[in-house]
Every structure is written in C-alpha cells, then in structure tokens.
Amino acid sequence: MKAFYNISFQRRGRLILGLSAVLAVIFLSSLVENWQLKEMNKDMSSLYVDRLIPASDIYYVSQLLHQKEKELIEFPSDVIQHKHLNHAIDSLLNHYEATYFVPNEKQYLQEFVSNYEKLKTLEISKLETSNKADLFALYSSMQKLLSQLIDVQSEVGEELKSHSFKKFYTSNQLYYFRLALTVLVVFLIVVLLVTVPKRVAKKIFKPNLKVVKNTDFNS
C-alpha cells in the first residue's frame, strides 16, 4: 500500500484514466455477452420450433403412410379412406414446410413431395387393378426419405444444442471474469484516490479564497 503514496499526481491521473478505459471495455464485453445470450435464445427456439415439432410431423406422416399401405392391402377399393389420409398428410406437410430447412433437408423434402404427388395419382389408377407394385415401391422410397429427414433433424438439433451449450459456457465464464475485473479496477481507482498525499490533496481541494482588505471608511 505504501507504494501507492509514492506515485506522482500526474501518473496517478493517467492510471485512473487507464483503469476507466478498462471499465469501458468491460461494459462493451457485457454487450457482447448480451448478444451471445440472444443468439443462444435463438438456437434454443430453433431447436424447438424447427427441429422438435417438425420431427413429430415427420413421424405422423410416416405412420399415415404405413396406414395407407396397410389399408391398400386390406381394402383395395376404399378410395374415400385414402382421400382422408391424403388430406391428413397434406396438412402435416404444409405445417412442416413452414419451418427452416438446411440444404440436405430441403432436397429430401422436395423428393418426398414429388413422390407423394406421383403416389396420389397412382393410387387412383391402381386401386382397381391387382398389380400394385408401383405403389409399394413408392411407399418404400418415401419411407426412406422420411428416415433421411429424421436423421437430418437429429444432426442439426445436436449442432444447435452444442452451440447453445458453448455460448452459455462462454457467457458464464465471461460474466465471472468481468465481475472480478470490475471489482479489481474499482478497488485500484479507490486506492489511487485515497492514497493521494495530504499535501497534494490540500493543494488540489484547498478553496481559492481572495483576501479582502479592510478599508477604513472613516479616514
């Protein structure tokens, strides 16, 4: 502590300015941390909206395709039931298409929709025939595409989760580092102010009083 008393006033002022600049940097780092938290919130929101919910849509589409295939075998002429299932699949696809897609995901979806349109056309023309090999081939191809979409969902979801954890860890470490640095800087500024030599402090803070001489008005 004694060393602080030996620091000249000019150098003391420069040190305080330097420490104040460090405080400004700390403030800027808090803005960076706030931005990271917002990005982490976006990742978590995307994980729920663009991954978890669409994954459930894909699952239900797969179940409806299985049901269509099963009913095609058991009730080959039930056109109304197929239309009902197609309507349910259309609704799920419309909901799914409103989410965000990575390139591979978009490609698989486009292939699936193309096959799905072919499937609806073939279902109408093949219902009264005994040869339905084309339909079953399309069912198989579409289930494979759905499986690939699920794989992409899982991969992207894991990436989003990993990025969010990294940002959270970085923000957490940055917060404690900034807190410790802030306490240290404030402590040093206070010490520099408190350890100003008394003679210098008196010179700085001594009021500049003008001496007014008494005038004898009676003379």
Disulfide bonds with the S-S distance in Angstrom:
none
